Amino acid sequence: TWDEDVHFINDVVEELDRGDIPSMFKDRIDLTKRGVCGMSFGGTVTVRTALTDPRFSAALNLDGPLLAKEIFDCKHDIPFMHIIDSNNTNSFNVPVDGALGPVYKVMVSETRHLNFSDAAVILPRFKSLREGLGEIDGYQCLQIVNDYSLAFFDQYLKNKPSELLVQEQSPYKLVEVETRNIPEINAFTVARD
């Protein structure tokens, strides 16, 4: 299964760090902070894998459907971020209902599913394929995804507090953020104009 594939990759990363597989990565990987990210069904796998593999410290789901029943009943403290199309109405109740840790729901307006992939900048060139995209500029959507993804992983894997994650309102007019279980971050003061 896809879940087993992610567990396998996680095992291989450990083997690389130990030197079991000869490479330049021996003793160079921080195995204490691992994140997992996926888009679409990869996002679904990300959530399920993060909930079943304690080696992961944070998980980011890019517009993936949350289908597995075991997610509904799971109590967890792993930080999650869900970046979704604002029309996606079923993505926040799971795995948030059992969440004890931080959860972010980043809803991007004027998007459709393919906007969260490279297709956002490739498909506009092909008239017949454009219906898979929303109205948002493809490069703008990818910038939003990059900014929120980096802020999330920097905060929860590198312990670098992110101003983007504590703002009451997103700097992007097409983004709305909902949060749950967010601890106060006192490492810096958010500068306001």
Secondary structure, DSSP 8 states (H G I E B T S, - for coil): -HHHHHHHHHHHHHHHHHTSS-STTTT-S-TTS-EEEEETHHHHHHHHHHHH-TT--EEEEES-----HHHHT--B---EEEEEETT-TTSSSTTGGGB-S-EEEEEETT--GGGGSTHHHHGGG-GGGGGGS-SS-HHHHHHHHHHHHHHHHHHHHS----HHHH-SS-SSTTEEEEEES-----SS-----
